[in-house]
Amino acid sequence: MQILSWNVNGIRAAEKKGFLPWLKTESPEVLCVQETKARPEQLTEELRSPRDGGGKAYHSYWASAKKAGYSGTAIFTRRKPLDVKPLGIAEFDDEGRVLQAFFKDFAVISAYFPNSQDGGARLDYKLAFCGAVMERCKELVKQGRHFILCGDYNIAHTPIDLARPKENEGSAGYLPEERAWMDRFTGAGFVDTFRHFHPGEGSHYSWWSYRMNARARNVGWRIDYLCVDGAFLPRVKSSVIMSDVEGSDHCPVGIEIVRGKR
């Protein structure tokens, strides 16, 4: 059972770059999308209700930003969730930052973490968002639910998660405060699935600048994650970065899980 996540950097642009054939070929159980930059009514019918490899339509759900052409998250799922809702905090929901889909035995969260911006101009907002997301994850665990937190975290956690750590010590996404939050998050018993299966391995990245031929040279950052609560980890079989998939400045990331109760 495959769960995928992809920051598409504009879903209408991604549609023109092969998003729908890719989705049909992969046919994941769930796909979380970030940075949609669109409202559902702006999209083609094929994009609002794409089909998997067997010809069955996905259920699609959208959280759009109030600001046109900005931010936004979505979830495509082969089975209908019991419930779908945003984070429930206006300052983040107004930017379409989070969408949660609840199934019988776990919740899937599509999250687009803010960029802290040059000079940390938006760092306070970013850290407030990070704190709210961690509290939601803790709430789910207290309720007896498992979670899969999918998305663009806009944080490279450790030096091996970006190609040039020394040169980026003061860069957005690698600020001490951001890395410290990731320390607290993983220290709370939540697991970075890729790092669990690939401990200590560098040169695995999920985002590359469009400048200086960075992708071809693999000068990138690993800032896209699928994290789970520790009790759910035994159901995770593998975690991958699909670096060969183009169509965005990010590539898809995913996990394979053992199917549980419906």
N, C-alpha and C positions, 0 to 999 in steps of 0.2 A: 504494500500500500504506500504509494508515493505522495509526499507532501512537498510542494515546491514553492519558492518565493522569488520574486523578481522585481527590482526597481526598473521600470520600463522607460523612465524619463520621457513621459508623454505617451499615453496608450494609443492615441491616434497616429502618432509618428511610428510607433512600434508596429501597428497594423500594416503600414506600408512597407515594413522591413521584414515581413514574414512571421509575425506573431501568431496568427491563427493557424497556419500549417504546422508551426512548431508545437502549439498546444495540442493539436489533433494527433500529432505523432507521439508526443510524450504521454498524453492522456492521464495526467496525474489525478489522484482522488481529490486533492484540493490544490488550488494555486492561489497564493496570496500575491497581490500586486501593490506596488507603491509608486508614488509620483505619477498618478494617472493624468493629472492636469486637465480633467474634463468632467462634465456632468453626464449622466446616462443619456439624457435627451439629445446630447450632441453627437452620439455615437451611432454607427451603423447597427442594424439589427443583428448582423453576423457577430459583431463585437459584444453586443449586449447579451446574446445568447449563443455562444459558440458551441460547437459539437466536438465530442471526443472521437477517438478512433473507431468506435462502434456506431457512430452516427447519433448518439444520444446527446441531447442538449444539456449543457451545464446550467445549474442555478447560479445566477450572478447577483452580487450585492455590492453597493457602492457607498462610500463616505466621501463626499466632495467638499472642497473648501469654499467658503463664501467668496473669496477672491478668485476671479475667473482665471483659468489657465495655470493654477497653482496647486501644488501638493496633491492630496487625495490618495485614498486607498480603496482596494476592491478585493473581493474574494470570489473565486469560481469554485464550485463544488459539485461533484457528481451526485451526492445524496443531499437531500434537503435538511438543513439544520433544524434543531428544535427552536432556536432563537438566534437572532442576529441583532447586534446593537453597537453603537459607538462607545467611547470610553465613559461618556456621561459627565465630562468636565468641559464647560463651554469654551474656554480659551484654547483647548486642544481640538475639540470637535469642530470649531469654526474653521480650522485649517484641514479638516478631514484626516487627522493624524492616525486614527485607530479604528479598526473594525473588528468585532469579535463574533465568531460563529460558534455556537454551542451544540455539541453532539452528545450522545448518551454518556460516553465515557471520557471525553476530553473537550477542551475548548481550543480553537485555532484563532490566533490573533495576528492580524496583518497590521504592522506598525511602521510608520515612517517618522523616525526620530528627527527632530530639527537639526539643522546645521548651526553650529555655534558661531559661525562667521568670523571674518578677519578681526583680529584683536579681541575675540571673545564678545563681540557686540551683542550676541544673542545667547550667551552662555547661561545666564540666569533662567531664561525661558527653557533652554535645553535641559538643564538640571532639574527644573520643576517637572518637566515632562518625564524625565527618567525616573524621578521619585514616584510620580503618579502611576507609571507603568509597573514599577516594582511592587507598589502597594496592591495593585490589582492582581498581580500574580500571587502574592501572599494570600489575598482574600480567596482566590480560587482554591488554593491548597487547603486553606482552613475549611472551605465548604466541601472538601473531599473530592475536588475535581483535579484532573491533570490539565496541563496546558502546553501548547506549542507556540512560542512567541517568535513569529516569523517577520523578517523585515530588514530594512536598511537602518541600522543603528547609528550610522554616521560616526562610528567610533572604531579606531584600530586599537585593540586592547593592549597588546604587548609589542615589543620591537620586531618580533618575527611576523607581525601582521601587516607590515608595510615595507616597501623596498628600501626606503631611505629614512630610517627612524631619526638619526642624528640631525639631518637637515630639516626635519619636520617637528622638532621639539616644541615649537611655539605655534604650530599650525592647527587650525580648526579640525576637530576629529581626532587629535592626538594630544590634546591639552591634559595636564595632570589631573584636573578635576574630572574630566570625562573618563580617563582610565581608572581613576579611583572609584568612580561609580560602578564600572564594570567589575572591579575587584569586589565591591560590596554585593553586587548582584550574584556573581558566581559564588561568593562566600556565604550567601544565604541558602545555598543548597541547590541553586539552579545551574544547569549544565549547558555549556557551549558545545553542541554536539559535534561540530567539525573538529574542534580541538581535542575532544574526547577520543575520537578515532584517529587523529593525526597529531599526537603530542610532539611538540618540538619541531615540527616541519615548517620551514619557511617557503617563500616563493609561491604561496597559494593565495591568490588575490581575487576579489570580486568586483573591483572598480578600478578604472584607469582613466586618467585625464585624456581629453581629446587632443591635447597639445603634445608636441615633441615626439609623436609616434610612440606614445607611452605603452599602448597595449601590445604592439608588436615586439617591444623591448621588455615586456612584462615588468614595467615599473609601476606597480599598483599598490592598492590597499585592500585588506580584507575587512570590510565594514558591513557586510550582509551576513546575517546569522539566523539559525533556527535553534533556539534554546528551549529546554524542557525542564520540568521539575524532576528532582532526583529519582522519585519513585516511578516516574514514567520511563526513565532511561533504559531499563531492561527490554522495553518493547522497540527500541530504536536499533535497527540492524546495521545501518550505515548512514554516512553523511557525506555529501558531495558538493563540489563547486564546479559548475558546468562552464568552464572558462572558454570553451570552444564555441559557445552560443553567442552570436552577435545580435545587433538590433538596438543596443543601448550602450551607455558608457558603463553600466553594470552588467554582470552576467547572472543567470539564475543560480540559486543554491537550493539544496533539498535534502530530505531524509527519506529513508525507507523504514516503515514501521510494520510490526506484526499487527495484523487486523485483530481488533477486539470486539467487544459487544456493540451491537447497533442500537 
